[in-house]
Amino acid sequence: MELRHLRYFIAVAEELHFGRAAQVLGISQPPLSQQIQALEQEVGARLFERTNRRVELSEAGRLFLEEARLVLAQVDKAADVARRAQLGELGELKIGFTSSAPFNSNIPQAIFAFRQSFPAVHLNLREMSSTQVADALVDQSIQVGLMRPLPLPDSLSVVELMREPLVAVLSSKHPLVVGSEEGLYLSALAPESFVFFPRSYGSGLYTQLLSLAREAGFSPHFAQEAGEAMTIIGLVAAGLGVSVLPASYRQMRIEGVVYRPLLDPLAISAVWLVQRKDQSSPMAKAFVELLTRKAESIG
């Protein structure tokens, strides 16, 4: 039994006339009659009651008509699903992101725009360190990554979504707070104990802080480590040290903490949108295109 047999049957069932059904189908009447007979043999039941004057559905034909319509509707749905998946409008998109990326308003707004444009795509969002994002892209456990700058393998491609300044995070009781409203240089923090992500966490910010500190002539002393920015800010508020974070973290209003701009020219951190160079997912391609375009328009 082929799908065309079902289409032929439905046409005859709706017209109740072989001649008119043949015209609707764009074929001649004799082959249509032969195909209906073959279908009845395949099914093992008479689907039509035929006389010289009229054609009527048999009881078996009436029940078969309901099922045939369901089958064709399901086939059409399957074809539509395949078409929409090919266009990137259906399925699951796995995205890894470093925890600091969503704090910049450009990125949440762009993700919201993607959800509006592709409501049937499920976004599987996974929070990771920047190193973990890169590793997950290489082993293909995610399709798109949002991360801070790090050295990347040649198999990955990068689009810079945005840049933002770095800020010093100080306890509100710290002596440097007074008179530094316009900002301070990182060298002013040289004697301080730092609260920061551990080296093993794989944060791109760790590498950048070491580089900036070298430029400023010192090596930072890390007194406390924490894997979450919220914890880092809380430890600074408790007076356990100072820190350096992207300016978007200033949105986290925690009592006892003051943020000061860093005046060093290179105290700027980027957010990268990263994917594999051999990316084949239409969903991922659509996400990268929309997120890039949205971020540019907002920025």
C-alpha positions as CSV (number, residue, x, y, z in Angstrom):
1,M,0.0,0.0,0.0
2,E,1.4,3.4,-1.0
3,L,0.4,6.9,0.1
4,R,-0.9,7.6,-3.4
5,H,-3.5,4.8,-2.9
6,L,-4.8,6.7,0.1
7,R,-4.9,10.0,-1.8
8,Y,-6.8,8.3,-4.7
9,F,-9.2,6.7,-2.3
10,I,-9.9,10.0,-0.4
11,A,-10.5,11.8,-3.7
12,V,-13.1,9.2,-4.8
13,A,-14.7,9.1,-1.3
14,E,-15.1,12.9,-1.4
15,E,-16.4,13.2,-5.0
16,L,-18.3,9.9,-5.0
17,H,-17.6,9.9,-8.7
18,F,-14.6,8.3,-10.4
19,G,-14.7,10.7,-13.4
20,R,-14.6,13.8,-11.2
21,A,-12.1,12.3,-8.8
22,A,-9.8,11.5,-11.8
23,Q,-10.0,15.2,-12.9
24,V,-9.2,16.4,-9.4
25,L,-6.2,14.1,-9.3
26,G,-5.1,14.9,-12.8
27,I,-5.1,11.3,-14.1
28,S,-7.4,9.4,-16.4
29,Q,-10.3,7.3,-15.0
30,P,-9.3,3.7,-15.9
31,P,-6.0,3.8,-13.9
32,L,-7.9,5.3,-11.0
33,S,-10.4,2.5,-11.0
34,Q,-7.6,0.0,-11.2
35,Q,-5.7,1.6,-8.2
36,I,-8.9,1.5,-6.1
37,Q,-9.4,-2.1,-6.9
38,A,-5.8,-2.9,-6.0
39,L,-6.3,-1.0,-2.7
40,E,-9.5,-3.0,-1.9
41,Q,-7.5,-6.2,-2.5
42,E,-4.7,-5.0,-0.3
43,V,-7.2,-4.1,2.5
44,G,-9.3,-7.2,2.0
45,A,-12.6,-5.3,2.0
46,R,-14.9,-3.5,-0.4
47,L,-14.5,0.2,0.2
48,F,-17.2,1.4,-2.3
49,E,-20.6,0.2,-3.3
50,R,-20.8,0.7,-7.1
51,T,-23.8,0.8,-9.4
52,N,-24.2,2.1,-12.9
53,R,-25.6,5.3,-11.5
54,R,-23.7,6.1,-8.4
55,V,-20.8,5.3,-6.1
56,E,-21.2,5.1,-2.3
57,L,-18.9,4.4,0.6
58,S,-19.4,1.0,2.2
59,E,-19.3,0.8,6.0
60,A,-15.7,-0.5,5.7
61,G,-15.0,2.4,3.4
62,R,-16.4,5.0,5.8
63,L,-14.3,3.8,8.6
64,F,-11.2,3.5,6.4
65,L,-11.7,7.1,5.2
66,E,-11.3,8.4,8.8
67,E,-8.0,6.5,9.2
68,A,-6.7,7.4,5.8
69,R,-7.2,11.1,6.5
70,L,-5.3,10.7,9.8
71,V,-2.5,8.9,8.1
72,L,-2.1,11.6,5.4
73,A,-2.4,14.4,8.0
74,Q,0.4,12.7,10.0
75,V,2.6,12.4,6.9
76,D,2.1,16.1,6.2
77,K,2.9,16.9,9.8
78,A,6.1,14.8,9.6
79,A,7.1,16.6,6.4
80,D,6.5,20.0,8.0
81,V,8.5,19.0,11.0
82,A,11.4,18.0,8.8
83,R,11.2,21.2,6.8
84,R,11.1,23.4,9.9
85,A,14.0,21.4,11.4
86,Q,16.0,22.0,8.2
87,L,15.3,25.8,8.6
88,G,16.3,25.7,12.3
89,E,12.8,26.3,13.5
90,L,12.4,23.1,15.6
91,G,14.5,21.1,18.0
92,E,16.9,21.7,20.9
93,L,19.8,24.1,20.9
94,K,22.4,23.5,23.5
95,I,24.2,26.6,24.7
96,G,27.0,26.9,27.2
97,F,27.6,30.2,28.8
98,T,30.0,31.7,31.4
99,S,28.2,33.1,34.4
100,S,29.2,36.7,33.7
101,A,27.8,36.8,30.2
102,P,24.0,37.1,31.0
103,F,24.6,40.2,33.2
104,N,25.1,42.4,30.1
105,S,21.6,43.4,29.0
106,N,22.4,43.0,25.3
107,I,22.7,39.2,25.6
108,P,19.4,38.5,27.5
109,Q,17.6,40.8,25.0
110,A,19.1,39.0,22.1
111,I,18.2,35.6,23.5
112,F,14.6,36.8,24.1
113,A,14.5,37.9,20.5
114,F,15.5,34.4,19.4
115,R,12.8,32.9,21.5
116,Q,10.3,35.2,19.9
117,S,11.4,34.3,16.4
118,F,11.8,30.5,17.1
119,P,9.3,29.6,19.8
120,A,9.4,25.9,19.0
121,V,13.2,25.6,19.6
122,H,14.0,24.5,23.1
123,L,17.1,26.3,24.5
124,N,19.1,24.1,26.7
125,L,21.2,26.6,28.7
126,R,24.2,25.3,30.7
127,E,26.3,27.5,33.0
128,M,30.1,26.7,32.6
129,S,33.5,28.3,33.0
130,S,35.0,29.7,29.8
131,T,37.4,26.7,29.5
132,Q,34.5,24.3,29.9
133,V,32.6,26.1,27.2
134,A,35.5,25.7,24.8
135,D,35.9,22.0,25.7
136,A,32.2,21.3,25.3
137,L,32.2,22.9,21.9
138,V,35.1,20.7,20.8
139,D,33.4,17.5,22.0
140,Q,30.1,18.7,20.6
141,S,28.1,18.4,23.8
142,I,27.0,22.0,23.1
143,Q,26.5,23.8,19.8
144,V,27.1,27.5,20.8
145,G,29.1,29.1,23.6
146,L,29.2,32.5,25.3
147,M,32.5,33.0,27.0
148,R,35.3,35.3,28.0
149,P,38.4,35.4,25.9
150,L,40.8,32.4,26.1
151,P,43.1,30.7,23.6
152,L,41.0,28.5,21.5
153,P,41.7,25.5,19.2
154,D,41.6,26.0,15.4
155,S,38.3,24.1,15.1
156,L,36.4,26.9,16.8
157,S,35.3,30.3,15.3
158,V,34.7,33.5,17.3
159,V,32.4,36.5,17.0
160,E,33.0,39.3,19.5
161,L,29.6,40.3,20.8
162,M,30.6,43.1,23.1
163,R,33.2,44.7,25.3
164,E,32.9,46.1,28.7
165,P,35.2,47.7,31.2
166,L,36.6,45.9,34.3
167,V,35.9,47.4,37.7
168,A,37.6,47.1,41.1
169,V,35.4,45.6,43.7
170,L,36.1,47.0,47.1
171,S,34.6,46.9,50.6
172,S,32.8,50.1,51.3
173,K,35.1,50.5,54.3
174,H,38.3,50.2,52.2
175,P,40.6,53.3,52.3
176,L,40.7,53.4,48.5
177,V,37.0,54.1,48.3
178,V,37.5,57.7,49.3
179,G,38.6,59.9,46.4
180,S,38.4,57.2,43.7
181,E,35.0,58.0,42.4
182,E,36.4,58.6,38.9
183,G,38.4,55.4,39.0
184,L,41.8,54.0,40.0
185,Y,44.7,52.1,38.4
186,L,45.1,48.4,39.1
187,S,48.6,49.2,40.5
188,A,46.8,50.7,43.5
189,L,45.6,47.2,44.4
190,A,49.1,45.7,44.3
191,P,49.4,45.4,48.2
192,E,45.9,44.0,48.5
193,S,44.7,40.4,49.0
194,F,42.5,39.3,46.1
195,V,39.3,37.3,46.2
196,F,38.9,35.6,42.9
197,F,38.1,32.5,40.8
198,P,40.5,29.6,41.3
199,R,42.9,28.9,38.5
200,S,41.4,25.5,38.1
201,Y,38.0,26.9,37.4
202,G,39.1,27.9,33.9
203,S,37.8,31.5,33.9
204,G,39.0,33.7,31.1
205,L,39.0,36.5,33.7
206,Y,41.7,34.8,35.7
207,T,44.2,34.9,32.8
208,Q,43.3,38.5,32.0
209,L,43.8,39.6,35.6
210,L,47.3,38.0,35.7
211,S,48.2,39.8,32.4
212,L,46.9,43.2,33.7
213,A,48.7,42.8,37.0
214,R,52.0,42.0,35.1
215,E,51.5,45.2,33.1
216,A,51.0,47.1,36.4
217,G,54.2,45.7,37.8
218,F,52.9,43.2,40.4
219,S,51.7,39.6,40.9
220,P,48.4,39.4,42.7
221,H,48.1,37.6,46.0
222,F,45.0,35.4,46.0
223,A,43.9,35.0,49.6
224,Q,40.4,33.6,49.0
225,E,39.0,31.6,46.0
226,A,35.4,31.1,45.0
227,G,33.7,29.7,41.9
228,E,30.8,32.0,41.9
229,A,30.9,35.8,41.4
230,M,28.2,36.3,44.0
231,T,30.4,34.6,46.5
232,I,33.4,36.7,45.5
233,I,31.4,39.9,45.9
234,G,30.1,38.7,49.3
235,L,33.6,37.9,50.5
236,V,34.8,41.4,49.5
237,A,31.9,42.9,51.4
238,A,33.1,40.9,54.4
239,G,36.5,42.6,54.1
240,L,38.4,39.5,53.1
241,G,40.0,41.2,50.1
242,V,39.4,43.1,46.8
243,S,38.5,41.8,43.4
244,V,38.2,42.7,39.7
245,L,35.1,41.9,37.7
246,P,33.3,43.0,34.5
247,A,31.4,46.2,35.0
248,S,28.1,44.4,34.3
249,Y,28.4,43.0,37.8
250,R,27.6,46.4,39.2
251,Q,24.0,45.4,38.8
252,M,24.4,43.2,41.8
253,R,23.6,45.6,44.6
254,I,25.2,44.0,47.7
255,E,25.5,46.1,50.8
256,G,29.0,46.9,51.8
257,V,30.5,46.8,48.3
258,V,31.7,49.6,46.1
259,Y,32.7,49.4,42.5
260,R,35.3,51.6,41.0
261,P,36.3,51.9,37.3
262,L,39.8,50.7,36.4
263,L,41.7,53.3,34.5
264,D,44.2,50.9,32.9
265,P,43.8,51.1,29.1
266,L,43.6,47.3,28.7
267,A,41.1,46.8,31.6
268,I,38.4,45.8,29.2
269,S,36.8,42.3,28.9
270,A,35.0,40.9,25.8
271,V,32.2,38.4,25.5
272,W,32.7,35.9,22.7
273,L,30.1,34.0,20.8
274,V,31.8,30.8,19.8
275,Q,30.9,27.8,17.6
276,R,32.6,25.1,15.6
277,K,33.8,26.0,12.2
278,D,32.1,23.0,10.8
279,Q,28.8,24.0,12.4
280,S,25.9,22.1,10.6
281,S,23.0,22.9,12.9
282,P,20.5,25.3,11.2
283,M,19.3,26.2,14.7
284,A,22.8,27.2,15.8
285,K,23.4,29.1,12.6
286,A,20.1,31.0,13.1
287,F,20.9,31.7,16.8
288,V,24.4,33.0,15.9
289,E,23.1,35.2,13.2
290,L,20.2,36.7,15.2
291,L,22.3,37.2,18.4
292,T,25.1,38.9,16.5
293,R,22.7,41.1,14.6
294,K,20.7,42.0,17.8
295,A,23.8,42.7,19.8
296,E,25.1,45.0,17.1
297,S,21.8,46.9,16.9
298,I,21.6,47.3,20.6
299,G,25.2,48.2,21.0
